[in-house]
């Protein structure tokens, strides 16, 4: 009887170490990243409102970064108490849809056709400007940011023009 209890104890202890190390579901990781973005964008919007500064959010396929508008141009925000440059884990992608302003591709005239090309040589070295603007008066450029697992759309964070944010599950049947 004592041997059986000892074997059960050893099995219980080994299970306690093995179970937490099992790989978690990818959708849980996507939800965690969407939740992190949701909280950060709320914090950044409040920071813009309190400080009266204008911030911008640049979103690429696998990362997003916070910028600050200076009299010269947009500059990346240096690390503060919160993370300002977030890269997605392997396999998680981002898809940004911005409403409210004209994208570069929708311009009526091509920039280079109006001016001397030499004037814009320096712009190639500059980081790309942000797509979402968080203004110091509490307004933002409306957007929706979708978090993907491969090509599967799982979570979406939306923000309207008065900085009200919503996070929703696009895969309702799973949760």
N, CA, C and O atoms as a DFTB+ gen file, in Angstrom:
700 C
 N C O
     1  1       0.822      -1.196       0.000
     2  2       0.000       0.000       0.000
     3  2       0.870       1.266       0.000
     4  3       0.579       2.233      -0.704
     5  1       1.915       1.239       0.785
     6  2       2.832       2.384       0.869
     7  2       3.514       2.634      -0.483
     8  3       3.729       3.781      -0.876
     9  1       3.851       1.543      -1.190
    10  2       4.485       1.689      -2.501
    11  2       3.519       2.329      -3.504
    12  3       3.928       3.157      -4.318
    13  1       2.255       1.951      -3.446
    14  2       1.259       2.523      -4.348
    15  2       1.098       4.019      -4.083
    16  3       1.023       4.811      -5.022
    17  1       1.045       4.409      -2.810
    18  2       0.943       5.831      -2.457
    19  2       2.175       6.600      -2.908
    20  3       2.068       7.739      -3.363
    21  1       3.343       5.982      -2.786
    22  2       4.575       6.634      -3.216
    23  2       4.578       6.829      -4.742
    24  3       4.981       7.888      -5.221
    25  1       4.137       5.828      -5.502
    26  2       4.047       5.946      -6.953
    27  2       3.053       7.029      -7.339
    28  3       3.329       7.821      -8.240
    29  1       1.896       7.081      -6.675
    30  2       0.908       8.129      -6.953
    31  2       1.464       9.517      -6.647
    32  3       1.194      10.465      -7.384
    33  1       2.227       9.647      -5.581
    34  2       2.844      10.921      -5.221
    35  2       3.842      11.362      -6.295
    36  3       3.862      12.528      -6.692
    37  1       4.668      10.419      -6.762
    38  2       5.646      10.738      -7.809
    39  2       4.925      11.125      -9.102
    40  3       5.330      12.082      -9.762
    41  1       3.866      10.403      -9.476
    42  2       3.097      10.743     -10.672
    43  2       2.440      12.110     -10.531
    44  3       2.430      12.892     -11.481
    45  1       1.901      12.401      -9.376
    46  2       1.268      13.703      -9.137
    47  2       2.258      14.848      -9.237
    48  3       1.956      15.884      -9.830
    49  1       3.445      14.668      -8.658
    50  2       4.474      15.714      -8.731
    51  2       4.966      15.913     -10.160
    52  3       5.155      17.050     -10.594
    53  1       5.174      14.827     -10.894
    54  2       5.642      14.982     -12.279
    55  2       4.569      15.626     -13.151
    56  3       4.891      16.396     -14.056
    57  1       3.305      15.322     -12.891
    58  2       2.218      15.963     -13.648
    59  2       2.156      17.451     -13.350
    60  3       1.854      18.255     -14.232
    61  1       2.442      17.819     -12.106
    62  2       2.417      19.231     -11.732
    63  2       3.484      20.027     -12.473
    64  3       3.298      21.213     -12.746
    65  1       4.604      19.379     -12.799
    66  2       5.656      20.063     -13.541
    67  2       5.431      20.033     -15.048
    68  3       5.838      20.960     -15.749
    69  1       4.793      18.992     -15.554
    70  2       4.621      18.828     -16.991
    71  2       3.455      19.660     -17.521
    72  3       3.591      20.277     -18.578
    73  1       2.327      19.701     -16.838
    74  2       1.121      20.361     -17.340
    75  2       1.330      21.846     -17.616
    76  3       0.906      22.308     -18.675
    77  1       1.955      22.625     -16.731
    78  2       2.142      24.054     -17.055
    79  2       3.064      24.296     -18.246
    80  3       3.015      25.366     -18.853
    81  1       3.904      23.320     -18.591
    82  2       4.848      23.501     -19.694
    83  2       4.302      23.033     -21.039
    84  3       4.991      23.140     -22.054
    85  1       3.085      22.522     -21.061
    86  2       2.489      22.122     -22.327
    87  2       2.214      23.365     -23.163
    88  3       1.854      24.407     -22.616
    89  1       2.379      23.273     -24.489
    90  2       2.142      24.461     -25.325
    91  2       0.692      24.915     -25.234
    92  3      -0.233      24.104     -25.281
    93  1       0.511      26.218     -25.104
    94  2      -0.840      26.758     -25.018
    95  2      -1.417      26.937     -26.410
    96  3      -0.686      26.962     -27.401
    97  1      -2.708      27.059     -26.475
    98  2      -3.404      27.245     -27.739
    99  2      -2.983      28.581     -28.350
   100  3      -2.879      29.583     -27.642
   101  1      -2.742      28.597     -29.664
   102  2      -2.310      29.817     -30.355
   103  2      -3.350      30.931     -30.235
   104  3      -2.997      32.109     -30.189
   105  1      -4.632      30.558     -30.185
   106  2      -5.669      31.588     -30.079
   107  2      -5.600      32.313     -28.738
   108  3      -5.973      33.482     -28.645
   109  1      -5.124      31.623     -27.695
   110  2      -4.936      32.288     -26.403
   111  2      -3.826      33.334     -26.489
   112  3      -3.923      34.408     -25.897
   113  1      -2.780      33.006     -27.230
   114  2      -1.675      33.945     -27.406
   115  2      -2.122      35.162     -28.219
   116  3      -1.721      36.288     -27.926
   117  1      -2.949      34.935     -29.237
   118  2      -3.473      36.037     -30.047
   119  2      -4.370      36.924     -29.186
   120  3      -4.308      38.149     -29.286
   121  1      -5.198      36.315     -28.347
   122  2      -6.068      37.082     -27.451
   123  2      -5.234      37.921     -26.484
   124  3      -5.575      39.071     -26.205
   125  1      -4.162      37.359     -25.983
   126  2      -3.281      38.080     -25.063
   127  2      -2.651      39.297     -25.743
   128  3      -2.559      40.365     -25.137
   129  1      -2.216      39.143     -27.000
   130  2      -1.620      40.261     -27.743
   131  2      -2.663      41.330     -28.065
   132  3      -2.369      42.523     -27.996
   133  1      -3.871      40.910     -28.414
   134  2      -4.950      41.871     -28.688
   135  2      -5.297      42.639     -27.424
   136  3      -5.527      43.848     -27.473
   137  1      -5.335      41.955     -26.304
   138  2      -5.627      42.603     -25.022
   139  2      -4.524      43.591     -24.649
   140  3      -4.801      44.675     -24.134
   141  1      -3.278      43.213     -24.909
   142  2      -2.158      44.124     -24.620
   143  2      -2.295      45.400     -25.451
   144  3      -2.143      46.502     -24.926
   145  1      -2.584      45.253     -26.752
   146  2      -2.748      46.423     -27.614
   147  2      -3.909      47.292     -27.132
   148  3      -3.788      48.515     -27.065
   149  1      -5.028      46.658     -26.800
   150  2      -6.222      47.362     -26.319
   151  2      -5.876      48.232     -25.108
   152  3      -6.274      49.395     -25.044
   153  1      -5.146      47.677     -24.161
   154  2      -4.773      48.432     -22.961
   155  2      -3.760      49.524     -23.271
   156  3      -3.851      50.627     -22.732
   157  1      -2.784      49.222     -24.148
   158  2      -1.777      50.226     -24.492
   159  2      -2.372      51.403     -25.242
   160  3      -2.022      52.549     -24.959
   161  1      -3.268      51.150     -26.199
   162  2      -3.832      52.261     -26.973
   163  2      -4.708      53.141     -26.082
   164  3      -4.768      54.353     -26.289
   165  1      -5.377      52.562     -25.109
   166  2      -6.140      53.375     -24.156
   167  2      -5.192      54.238     -23.320
   168  3      -5.451      55.421     -23.100
   169  1      -4.113      53.647     -22.866
   170  2      -3.132      54.377     -22.058
   171  2      -2.484      55.499     -22.874
   172  3      -2.324      56.614     -22.376
   173  1      -2.117      55.212     -24.107
   174  2      -1.481      56.227     -24.959
   175  2      -2.445      57.367     -25.264
   176  3      -2.028      58.524     -25.328
   177  1      -3.726      57.059     -25.452
   178  2      -4.725      58.098     -25.715
   179  2      -4.897      58.987     -24.493
   180  3      -4.992      60.208     -24.617
   181  1      -4.936      58.379     -23.319
   182  2      -5.030      59.171     -22.082
   183  2      -3.790      60.026     -21.892
   184  3      -3.884      61.171     -21.450
   185  1      -2.632      59.478     -22.221
   186  2      -1.386      60.232     -22.102
   187  2      -1.398      61.433     -23.053
   188  3      -0.944      62.516     -22.684
   189  1      -1.913      61.251     -24.267
   190  2      -2.010      62.363     -25.224
   191  2      -2.952      63.433     -24.699
   192  3      -2.669      64.625     -24.816
   193  1      -4.066      63.012     -24.124
   194  2      -5.047      63.958     -23.586
   195  2      -4.487      64.739     -22.402
   196  3      -4.666      65.954     -22.317
   197  1      -3.818      64.053     -21.496
   198  2      -3.273      64.709     -20.305
   199  2      -2.126      65.655     -20.658
   200  3      -2.044      66.762     -20.126
   201  1      -1.241      65.218     -21.557
   202  2      -0.072      66.035     -21.885
   203  2      -0.360      67.065     -22.976
   204  3       0.410      68.009     -23.147
   205  1      -1.455      66.897     -23.715
   206  2      -1.767      67.810     -24.808
   207  2      -0.916      67.576     -26.039
   208  3      -0.936      68.385     -26.967
   209  1      -0.162      66.475     -26.065
   210  2       0.684      66.157     -27.203
   211  2      -0.078      65.302     -28.205
   212  3      -1.103      64.700     -27.884
   213  1       0.441      65.263     -29.414
   214  2      -0.136      64.405     -30.452
   215  2       0.779      63.217     -30.657
   216  3       1.972      63.365     -30.920
   217  1       0.197      62.033     -30.530
   218  2       0.931      60.793     -30.744
   219  2       0.410      60.117     -32.000
   220  3      -0.707      60.383     -32.443
   221  1       1.217      59.253     -32.562
   222  2       0.820      58.493     -33.737
   223  2       1.177      57.040     -33.559
   224  3       2.121      56.706     -32.843
   225  1       0.436      56.188     -34.199
   226  2       0.642      54.754     -34.104
   227  2       0.942      54.203     -35.487
   228  3       0.124      54.318     -36.400
   229  1       2.106      53.608     -35.639
   230  2       2.513      52.984     -36.901
   231  2       2.361      51.476     -36.755
   232  3       2.955      50.866     -35.866
   233  1       1.559      50.876     -37.638
   234  2       1.316      49.433     -37.592
   235  2       1.855      48.802     -38.869
   236  3       1.518      49.226     -39.975
   237  1       2.688      47.795     -38.705
   238  2       3.178      47.001     -39.829
   239  2       2.580      45.603     -39.713
   240  3       1.725      45.369     -38.859
   241  1       3.011      44.679     -40.551
   242  2       2.416      43.344     -40.567
   243  2       2.618      42.568     -39.272
   244  3       1.783      41.738     -38.914
   245  1       3.712      42.828     -38.567
   246  2       4.001      42.037     -37.367
   247  2       4.472      42.872     -36.182
   248  3       5.043      42.327     -35.237
   249  1       4.243      44.193     -36.215
   250  2       4.632      45.034     -35.080
   251  2       3.886      46.355     -35.124
   252  3       3.314      46.724     -36.150
   253  1       3.897      47.067     -33.997
   254  2       3.359      48.414     -33.947
   255  2       4.243      49.264     -33.048
   256  3       4.885      48.759     -32.127
   257  1       4.265      50.578     -33.333
   258  2       5.166      51.482     -32.626
   259  2       4.495      52.823     -32.401
   260  3       3.727      53.288     -33.243
   261  1       4.784      53.449     -31.261
   262  2       4.239      54.749     -30.902
   263  2       5.219      55.847     -31.325
   264  3       6.424      55.746     -31.093
   265  1       4.673      56.902     -31.956
   266  2       5.455      58.065     -32.372
   267  2       4.892      59.309     -31.699
   268  3       3.744      59.327     -31.253
   269  1       5.722      60.354     -31.634
   270  2       5.306      61.640     -31.088
   271  2       5.539      62.697     -32.156
   272  3       6.554      62.672     -32.852
   273  1       4.594      63.629     -32.286
   274  2       4.738      64.708     -33.257
   275  2       5.547      65.838     -32.639
   276  3       5.174      66.393     -31.606
   277  1       6.665      66.174     -33.289
   278  2       7.494      67.295     -32.859
   279  2       7.354      68.387     -33.914
   280  3       6.774      68.137     -34.970
   281  1       7.865      69.585     -33.664
   282  2       7.786      70.643     -34.685
   283  2       8.476      70.255     -35.995
   284  3       8.110      70.762     -37.055
   285  1       9.461      69.370     -35.937
   286  2      10.170      68.958     -37.144
   287  2       9.445      67.830     -37.875
   288  3       9.235      67.911     -39.085
   289  1       9.061      66.775     -37.144
   290  2       8.489      65.587     -37.788
   291  2       8.053      64.587     -36.718
   292  3       8.151      64.853     -35.520
   293  1       7.572      63.437     -37.175
   294  2       7.236      62.337     -36.268
   295  2       8.520      61.656     -35.815
   296  3       9.380      61.338     -36.636
   297  1       8.650      61.432     -34.517
   298  2       9.813      60.720     -33.986
   299  2       9.318      59.591     -33.085
   300  3       8.308      59.741     -32.398
   301  1      10.029      58.458     -33.087
   302  2       9.628      57.363     -32.201
   303  2       9.716      57.791     -30.740
   304  3      10.652      58.489     -30.349
   305  1       8.750      57.376     -29.942
   306  2       8.755      57.680     -28.511
   307  2       9.770      56.762     -27.853
   308  3       9.762      55.547     -28.048
   309  1      10.645      57.379     -27.067
   310  2      11.632      56.583     -26.340
   311  2      10.908      55.771     -25.278
   312  3       9.798      56.108     -24.867
   313  1      11.547      54.706     -24.845
   314  2      10.916      53.851     -23.840
   315  2      10.544      54.658     -22.601
   316  3      11.334      55.441     -22.073
   317  1       9.331      54.437     -22.168
   318  2       8.841      55.067     -20.948
   319  2       8.476      53.940     -19.989
   320  3       9.067      52.861     -20.036
   321  1       7.515      54.191     -19.132
   322  2       7.068      53.134     -18.215
   323  2       6.345      52.019     -18.951
   324  3       6.271      50.889     -18.468
   325  1       5.815      52.342     -20.120
   326  2       5.123      51.329     -20.923
   327  2       5.935      51.049     -22.184
   328  3       6.790      51.839     -22.584
   329  1       5.655      49.947     -22.775
   330  2       6.334      49.557     -24.012
   331  2       5.798      50.422     -25.153
   332  3       4.590      50.637     -25.251
   333  1       6.686      50.920     -26.015
   334  2       6.264      51.782     -27.115
   335  2       6.570      51.181     -28.483
   336  3       6.230      51.765     -29.512
   337  1       7.210      50.019     -28.496
   338  2       7.537      49.324     -29.739
   339  2       7.313      47.836     -29.493
   340  3       8.108      47.195     -28.806
   341  1       6.234      47.283     -30.051
   342  2       5.845      45.907     -29.751
   343  2       5.903      45.068     -31.017
   344  3       5.277      45.401     -32.023
   345  1       6.656      43.981     -30.962
   346  2       6.716      43.013     -32.051
   347  2       5.877      41.798     -31.686
   348  3       5.880      41.353     -30.538
   349  1       5.169      41.272     -32.656
   350  2       4.308      40.116     -32.427
   351  2       5.138      38.834     -32.371
   352  3       6.158      38.721     -33.052
   353  1       4.702      37.876     -31.566
   354  2       5.360      36.569     -31.574
   355  2       5.211      35.898     -32.941
   356  3       4.360      36.281     -33.744
   357  1       6.030      34.917     -33.184
   358  2       6.016      34.174     -34.456
   359  2       4.614      33.652     -34.768
   360  3       3.970      33.033     -33.921
   361  1       4.156      33.906     -35.979
   362  2       2.865      33.382     -36.427
   363  2       1.676      34.300     -36.210
   364  3       0.586      34.020     -36.710
   365  1       1.861      35.400     -35.469
   366  2       0.764      36.340     -35.228
   367  2       0.977      37.555     -36.126
   368  3       2.050      38.157     -36.132
   369  1      -0.061      37.905     -36.882
   370  2       0.023      39.039     -37.785
   371  2      -0.992      40.113     -37.444
   372  3      -1.907      39.896     -36.650
   373  1      -0.816      41.276     -38.057
   374  2      -1.694      42.411     -37.827
   375  2      -2.243      42.908     -39.162
   376  3      -1.548      42.902     -40.178
   377  1      -3.506      43.337     -39.139
   378  2      -4.123      43.911     -40.328
   379  2      -4.856      45.181     -39.894
   380  3      -5.860      45.114     -39.185
   381  1      -4.350      46.332     -40.323
   382  2      -4.909      47.622     -39.928
   383  2      -5.805      48.165     -41.027
   384  3      -5.446      48.158     -42.204
   385  1      -6.980      48.638     -40.622
   386  2      -7.882      49.340     -41.536
   387  2      -8.165      50.700     -40.907
   388  3      -8.695      50.796     -39.800
   389  1      -7.798      51.743     -41.637
   390  2      -7.954      53.102     -41.134
   391  2      -9.053      53.796     -41.923
   392  3      -9.104      53.704     -43.150
   393  1      -9.932      54.491     -41.206
   394  2     -10.959      55.291     -41.860
   395  2     -10.760      56.728     -41.431
   396  3     -10.280      56.992     -40.328
   397  1     -11.119      57.645     -42.284
   398  2     -11.060      59.029     -41.852
   399  2     -10.064      59.899     -42.563
   400  3     -10.153      61.123     -42.459
   401  1      -9.102      59.325     -43.293
   402  2      -8.232      60.178     -44.090
   403  2      -7.776      59.458     -45.331
   404  3      -7.909      58.239     -45.445
   405  1      -7.230      60.228     -46.272
   406  2      -6.829      59.698     -47.566
   407  2      -5.442      59.087     -47.449
   408  3      -4.512      59.722     -46.952
   409  1      -5.315      57.869     -47.902
   410  2      -4.040      57.181     -47.901
   411  2      -3.178      57.700     -49.045
   412  3      -3.688      58.311     -49.985
   413  1      -1.871      57.458     -48.967
   414  2      -0.948      57.905     -50.013
   415  2      -1.366      57.398     -51.387
   416  3      -1.217      58.112     -52.379
   417  1      -1.888      56.176     -51.458
   418  2      -2.235      55.604     -52.751
   419  2      -3.436      56.300     -53.388
   420  3      -3.622      56.204     -54.601
   421  1      -4.250      56.994     -52.607
   422  2      -5.451      57.627     -53.120
   423  2      -5.240      59.079     -53.541
   424  3      -6.207      59.791     -53.812
   425  1      -3.999      59.518     -53.598
   426  2      -3.732      60.901     -53.986
   427  2      -4.116      61.137     -55.436
   428  3      -3.978      60.251     -56.279
   429  1      -4.596      62.332     -55.715
   430  2      -4.962      62.694     -57.082
   431  2      -3.720      62.866     -57.946
   432  3      -3.689      62.433     -59.097
   433  1      -2.685      63.509     -57.375
   434  2      -1.441      63.734     -58.102
   435  2      -0.310      63.001     -57.410
   436  3      -0.299      62.863     -56.187
   437  1       0.637      62.534     -58.198
   438  2       1.825      61.911     -57.652
   439  2       2.745      63.026     -57.154
   440  3       2.940      64.024     -57.847
   441  1       3.305      62.862     -55.966
   442  2       4.156      63.884     -55.380
   443  2       5.307      64.278     -56.292
   444  3       5.572      65.463     -56.495
   445  1       5.981      63.290     -56.835
   446  2       7.162      63.554     -57.652
   447  2       6.824      64.312     -58.932
   448  3       7.686      64.990     -59.491
   449  1       5.592      64.206     -59.399
   450  2       5.233      64.902     -60.638
   451  2       5.084      66.405     -60.417
   452  3       5.142      67.169     -61.380
   453  1       4.896      66.842     -59.190
   454  2       4.694      68.259     -58.905
   455  2       5.978      68.986     -58.519
   456  3       6.074      70.201     -58.689
   457  1       6.966      68.256     -58.001
   458  2       8.166      68.892     -57.484
   459  2       9.414      68.202     -58.026
   460  3       9.358      67.139     -58.644
   461  1      10.512      68.840     -57.770
   462  2      11.798      68.280     -58.134
   463  2      12.064      67.040     -57.277
   464  3      11.876      67.075     -56.061
   465  1      12.499      65.954     -57.901
   466  2      12.706      64.701     -57.173
   467  2      13.804      64.814     -56.129
   468  3      13.784      64.076     -55.145
   469  1      14.755      65.708     -56.311
   470  2      15.855      65.843     -55.363
   471  2      15.388      66.333     -54.003
   472  3      16.063      66.098     -53.000
   473  1      14.255      67.005     -53.950
   474  2      13.744      67.503     -52.678
   475  2      13.326      66.368     -51.743
   476  3      13.310      66.551     -50.526
   477  1      12.991      65.208     -52.288
   478  2      12.441      64.124     -51.481
   479  2      13.422      62.984     -51.241
   480  3      13.027      61.907     -50.793
   481  1      14.687      63.213     -51.533
   482  2      15.684      62.169     -51.339
   483  2      15.785      61.798     -49.860
   484  3      15.883      60.617     -49.529
   485  1      15.762      62.788     -48.968
   486  2      15.893      62.533     -47.540
   487  2      14.721      61.728     -46.992
   488  3      14.891      61.009     -46.008
   489  1      13.552      61.822     -47.588
   490  2      12.365      61.144     -47.067
   491  2      12.490      59.630     -47.113
   492  3      11.826      58.938     -46.341
   493  1      13.324      59.100     -47.999
   494  2      13.483      57.658     -48.070
   495  2      14.137      57.122     -46.807
   496  3      13.875      55.982     -46.424
   497  1      14.980      57.910     -46.150
   498  2      15.666      57.473     -44.943
   499  2      14.796      57.593     -43.704
   500  3      15.070      56.945     -42.694
   501  1      13.771      58.395     -43.761
   502  2      12.900      58.614     -42.611
   503  2      12.033      57.390     -42.352
   504  3      11.694      56.657     -43.282
   505  1      11.673      57.165     -41.081
   506  2      10.708      56.090     -40.829
   507  2       9.350      56.483     -41.405
   508  3       9.034      57.667     -41.529
   509  1       8.562      55.488     -41.750
   510  2       7.245      55.764     -42.312
   511  2       6.378      56.446     -41.259
   512  3       6.501      56.139     -40.073
   513  1       5.508      57.361     -41.667
   514  2       4.666      58.073     -40.693
   515  2       3.584      57.159     -40.126
   516  3       3.254      56.136     -40.726
   517  1       3.042      57.525     -38.986
   518  2       1.979      56.709     -38.379
   519  2       0.688      56.783     -39.183
   520  3       0.415      57.772     -39.863
   521  1      -0.106      55.709     -39.090
   522  2      -1.392      55.683     -39.778
   523  2      -2.524      56.157     -38.871
   524  3      -3.519      56.700     -39.350
   525  1      -2.375      55.954     -37.566
   526  2      -3.410      56.347     -36.598
   527  2      -2.855      57.488     -35.763
   528  3      -1.755      57.383     -35.219
   529  1      -3.608      58.577     -35.656
   530  2      -3.171      59.734     -34.880
   531  2      -4.021      59.839     -33.618
   532  3      -5.250      59.795     -33.678
   533  1      -3.346      59.977     -32.466
   534  2      -3.993      60.152     -31.165
   535  2      -3.761      61.607     -30.763
   536  3      -2.662      61.964     -30.338
   537  1      -4.774      62.435     -30.892
   538  2      -4.612      63.880     -30.689
   539  2      -4.750      64.267     -29.218
   540  3      -5.374      63.567     -28.421
   541  1      -4.154      65.391     -28.896
   542  2      -4.168      65.889     -27.532
   543  2      -5.527      66.357     -27.056
   544  3      -5.709      66.593     -25.862
   545  1      -6.496      66.499     -27.966
   546  2      -7.843      66.921     -27.555
   547  2      -8.765      65.726     -27.294
   548  3      -9.957      65.902     -27.040
   549  1      -8.206      64.502     -27.357
   550  2      -9.000      63.319     -27.066
   551  2      -9.586      62.643     -28.290
   552  3     -10.239      61.606     -28.164
   553  1      -9.372      63.200     -29.463
   554  2      -9.883      62.577     -30.681
   555  2      -8.788      61.718     -31.313
   556  3      -7.598      61.937     -31.085
   557  1      -9.215      60.738     -32.111
   558  2      -8.267      59.885     -32.821
   559  2      -8.753      59.666     -34.251
   560  3      -9.905      59.947     -34.582
   561  1      -7.865      59.166     -35.079
   562  2      -8.261      58.709     -36.410
   563  2      -8.908      57.334     -36.203
   564  3      -8.260      56.442     -35.656
   565  1     -10.164      57.134     -36.622
   566  2     -10.822      55.833     -36.416
   567  2     -10.071      54.697     -37.128
   568  3      -9.542      54.872     -38.225
   569  1     -10.042      53.550     -36.481
   570  2      -9.312      52.409     -37.031
   571  2      -9.917      51.102     -36.535
   572  3     -10.717      51.078     -35.600
   573  1      -9.516      50.024     -37.184
   574  2      -9.755      48.687     -36.654
   575  2      -8.496      47.869     -36.927
   576  3      -8.016      47.806     -38.059
   577  1      -7.976      47.252     -35.886
   578  2      -6.770      46.444     -35.976
   579  2      -7.150      44.999     -35.703
   580  3      -7.643      44.665     -34.627
   581  1      -6.914      44.151     -36.690
   582  2      -7.265      42.737     -36.575
   583  2      -6.007      41.927     -36.297
   584  3      -4.971      42.120     -36.934
   585  1      -6.118      41.019     -35.335
   586  2      -5.018      40.137     -34.964
   587  2      -5.250      38.784     -35.626
   588  3      -6.321      38.190     -35.500
   589  1      -4.220      38.304     -36.338
   590  2      -4.352      37.097     -37.152
   591  2      -3.453      35.983     -36.641
   592  3      -2.354      36.224     -36.140
   593  1      -3.943      34.768     -36.780
   594  2      -3.126      33.576     -36.590
   595  2      -2.945      32.990     -37.977
   596  3      -3.809      32.268     -38.474
   597  1      -1.818      33.304     -38.599
   598  2      -1.638      32.964     -40.008
   599  2      -2.541      33.873     -40.830
   600  3      -2.336      35.086     -40.867
   601  1      -3.544      33.288     -41.492
   602  2      -4.517      34.086     -42.243
   603  2      -5.871      34.122     -41.549
   604  3      -6.802      34.764     -42.034
   605  1      -5.983      33.442     -40.428
   606  2      -7.247      33.361     -39.706
   607  2      -7.409      34.579     -38.789
   608  3      -6.569      34.827     -37.924
   609  1      -8.484      35.329     -38.985
   610  2      -8.768      36.536     -38.207
   611  2      -9.414      36.118     -36.890
   612  3     -10.487      35.515     -36.894
   613  1      -8.768      36.436     -35.751
   614  2      -9.273      35.974     -34.464
   615  2      -9.825      37.097     -33.579
   616  3     -10.928      36.972     -33.046
   617  1      -9.082      38.177     -33.420
   618  2      -9.483      39.265     -32.521
   619  2      -9.367      40.593     -33.254
   620  3      -8.540      40.756     -34.151
   621  1     -10.224      41.555     -32.849
   622  2     -10.191      42.872     -33.476
   623  2     -10.375      43.947     -32.403
   624  3     -11.252      43.856     -31.544
   625  1      -9.518      44.966     -32.482
   626  2      -9.633      46.142     -31.618
   627  2     -10.006      47.310     -32.516
   628  3      -9.321      47.594     -33.499
   629  1     -11.101      47.989     -32.172
   630  2     -11.541      49.142     -32.961
   631  2     -11.532      50.381     -32.078
   632  3     -11.727      50.307     -30.865
   633  1     -11.304      51.510     -32.715
   634  2     -11.356      52.794     -32.028
   635  2     -12.106      53.784     -32.892
   636  3     -11.840      53.898     -34.088
   637  1     -13.054      54.510     -32.286
   638  2     -13.792      55.505     -33.069
   639  2     -13.176      56.883     -32.867
   640  3     -12.196      57.022     -32.136
   641  1     -13.741      57.900     -33.508
   642  2     -13.128      59.236     -33.506
   643  2     -13.090      59.916     -32.146
   644  3     -12.326      60.865     -31.971
   645  1     -13.884      59.471     -31.177
   646  2     -13.837      60.061     -29.831
   647  2     -13.114      59.141     -28.846
   648  3     -13.349      59.199     -27.639
   649  1     -12.234      58.296     -29.376
   650  2     -11.358      57.432     -28.588
   651  2     -12.110      56.472     -27.677
   652  3     -11.730      56.282     -26.522
   653  1     -13.157      55.877     -28.183
   654  2     -13.826      54.793     -27.482
   655  2     -13.374      53.505     -28.149
   656  3     -13.565      53.318     -29.350
   657  1     -12.778      52.624     -27.372
   658  2     -12.191      51.414     -27.921
   659  2     -13.037      50.202     -27.578
   660  3     -13.710      50.159     -26.548
   661  1     -12.988      49.212     -28.474
   662  2     -13.729      47.977     -28.277
   663  2     -12.863      46.818     -28.765
   664  3     -12.213      46.905     -29.807
   665  1     -12.867      45.743     -28.001
   666  2     -12.147      44.536     -28.388
   667  2     -13.166      43.427     -28.552
   668  3     -13.964      43.167     -27.651
   669  1     -13.136      42.765     -29.722
   670  2     -14.123      41.709     -29.916
   671  2     -13.495      40.477     -30.555
   672  3     -12.517      40.551     -31.300
   673  1     -14.100      39.352     -30.230
   674  2     -13.673      38.065     -30.745
   675  2     -14.333      37.852     -32.107
   676  3     -15.558      37.902     -32.217
   677  1     -13.539      37.619     -33.130
   678  2     -14.078      37.389     -34.460
   679  2     -14.375      35.918     -34.693
   680  3     -14.934      35.549     -35.726
   681  1     -14.010      35.094     -33.752
   682  2     -14.212      33.664     -33.838
   683  2     -15.180      33.243     -32.748
   684  3     -14.845      32.417     -31.899
   685  1     -16.385      33.811     -32.769
   686  2     -17.390      33.659     -31.697
   687  2     -17.708      32.212     -31.344
   688  3     -17.984      31.913     -30.182
   689  1     -17.677      31.321     -32.306
   690  2     -18.061      29.942     -32.042
   691  2     -17.064      29.212     -31.136
   692  3     -17.414      28.197     -30.534
   693  1     -15.829      29.715     -31.032
   694  2     -14.818      29.046     -30.231
   695  2     -14.822      29.471     -28.776
   696  3     -14.303      28.746     -27.927
   697  1     -15.398      30.636     -28.461
   698  2     -15.347      31.114     -27.083
   699  2     -16.703      31.398     -26.542
   700  3     -16.834      31.809     -25.389
